[in-house]
Amino acid sequence: MADIKKLQAIASQVRRDIVRQVAAAQSGHPGGSLGCADLLVALYFEVMDFKTDFKMDGQQEDLFFLSNGHISPVWYSVLARSGFFPVAELATFRQINSRLQGHPTTHEGLPGIRTASGSLGQGLSVAIGAALSKRMNKDPKTVFCLMGDGEQEEGQVWEAVMFAGHHKVDNLIAIVDRNNQQIDGSLTEVLDMGDLQVKYGNFGWTTLHMDGNDMADVVATLAKAKALTGQGKPIFIDMKTEMGKGVDFMEGTHQWHGKAPNTEQTEHALAQLEETLGDY
Amino acid sequence: MLENIQSTGKKATRDGFGAGIDALSAENEQMVILTADLAGSMKIENFIRDFPERYIQVGIAEANMIGIASGLATGGMIPFTTTFANFSTGRVYDQIRQSVAYADKNVKICASHAGLTLGEDGATHQILEDIGLMRMLPGMTVINPCDYHQTKAATIAIAAHHGPVYLRFGRPSWPMFTENMPFEIGKALQMTEGTDVTIFATGHMVWQAVEAAKALAQKGISVELINIHTIKPLDEAAVLASVRKTGCVVTCEEHNRFGGLGDTIAQVLTANHPVPQEFVAVNDSFGESGTPMELLDKYGLSVEDVVKAVERVVKRK
């Protein structure tokens, strides 16, 4: 059984890391990062089977691809806290000569990262390629891909959704962060995506739903999704989250999509997030 | 020697690609071939028949194809994406930039129907900007072979080369003249020795340059013809060695005069050994429907255009 309290404690530290990275850089994307902290902690500390001795091909490992690369602070924190690279390196986020680029990339050789993302809509295609590579190599592990809900507005996403259904890429779990916020406002205002479960379902995916900020639900749903792999269908999880989750003044608004807090706001934010693993 | 360069018949460069794939496929178990609804045009039928588990039909979705190829390369496979040159480059530039070039993935982007010689389909399909687009990407190798044999050799060579590659070839039947000539990525192929002018030519225009060189020999002009099949990385040493001897240059390419071989050569000359240069290329325009030879004539890429460019540049020395 998963220790939900322990995972929640890690998520609290990850949220501190997110706020501190973005505050130190005075740039970056805190809102979506905070919203997805519980998911990434569940994946890396409970669900996924991986090695921190990083190899690009990831054979015999579960793989994670972040398509909405702008939420890099949450990924960097979780990778560092999982042992891929020193936690102290989080202090270099978005600084010159850093491996922690504004958007994740393989270019500087940061362990744990297998492609570049930032220009939206590309990650699911890459994840499908990695999943097909596993199929060709008779590797039974699973490929996870996280996308944003605004990102679903990119046409390439639907090319990939169609492909995965048609080709029965059943070692693939795609998760969409359904915070209903994008840069210019809510999805409802900008370009409504409607019911994503119906859309993915129509393209031949098995669909699930979870509350992405309820750790017990996240762990249970991811386990269920993993159990559904190998049954002829890719798996989609509609993950409801609160943008900015855990920091009261950032919650539920697109205003903190890509904005850094000032000193006072940073103190206010950190006061709400318990330091559980030690700050870097 | 110039007189030894003879056409031994005609085949399309895309058939050379297909022959290269067939030569590779028996031994290379990491090869994966993807196509976006153009399997027949790309001459990959044998691979599809013999290795169905490593053939991926993506449908008409080139952006997805490039992304899937990136993911396959991440897993250690060697993906070859296949479609027309326009859909291989311009349509998917950002996908190649982020998911292949910046991500440093071992993806082979194999593109047929490049340039005007695509013919009757017209300008929507006749991309004349692809060499420029691809050579601007850091780390991308850009290869534009000149005939069936060279395309076959290039296809075999790129499988063993680690890193992203753009391999550009074409649709029409075209003279074959490089059988048993060496092919090495990044190594210019000197086809004739000469003293008055160097012609640097790539792709289908190499044959036009051969015919031009023969016509010029009749007029007493000695041409050094160098086939630049690899535009990036450019064989700068070969370029400069020839130009130091001849003192003037004509570049020939089935591409816009902006961004292609001519620009590439001019950059090297400007920095190292400035000499007069003439550009046989499409003069910043789109193409149109017509037969390949009609189009080469209309857009300034005929044998006669090469001859005239040489005569102009020799006078400028």
Interface residues (C-beta under 8 A of the other chain):
Chain A: M56 D57 G58 Q59 F65 T105 T106 H107 R114 T115 A116 S117 G118 S119 G121 Q122 G123 L124 S125 V126 A127 I128 G129 A130 A131 L132 S133 K134 M136 N137 G155 Q156 E159 A160 M162 F163 H166 H167
Chain B: V32 E53 R54 I56 V58 G59 A61 A63 N64 M65 I66 G67 I68 A69 S70 G71 L72 A73 T74 G75 G76 M77 P79 D94 Q95 R97 Q98 S99 Y102 A103 D104 K105
